[in-house]
Amino acid sequence: MWHARVVKARTSAAELVVTGHVRINGTREKSPGHAIKIGDVVTVALDRTVRVLKVTGFNERRGDAASARALYEELGDAKRN
């Protein structure tokens, strides 16, 4: 999530996972270090919205916002809680 610029810091990404705000392919993730693969669907409850992202690629390093958007496809509209 940090590489794809969904969150600003790695610690924020880890905290979302630990507190149960992240699902991978519909299953709640419990480990911040869990590996994902291309095609996985990641659901993130973030800032009173729910984002559903399909993984389309990876980067070795965190890039700019435009290259980060190429790492996932947004599925559906974000929903407000």
Secondary structure, 3 states (H helix, E strand, C coil): CCCCCCCCCHHHHHHHHHCCCEEECCEECCCCCCCCCCCCEEEEEECCEEEEEEECCCCCCCCCHHHHHCCEEECCCCEEC
